[in-house]
Amino acid sequence: MEPLLLSEIETSREFGVPLKTLQYWRYCGHSDGPPFIKMGRRVYYRRSDLKRWVEEAPTYQSAIEAKRTKQLASIE
């Protein structure tokens, strides 16, 4: 049975996102980061939130397309 909550280290390993990136996204409130919860001083990620975050992430055909999309979003 899979645990409902993952620590930030478990999230980093399972989803291939560097730990420092997860921490940066949280600190900055970055819109690219997955939703998280805090219990005391600890940070956890709900597995259901992480799956939805991956499924809803935009897909691109090239790095140029991704960069252009990000630039257009920042202009609006």
Secondary structure, DSSP 8 states (H G I E B T S, - for coil): ---SEEEHHHHHHHHT--HHHHHHHHHHT-TTS---EEETTEEEEEHHHHHHHHHHS---SSHHHHHHHHHHHHH-
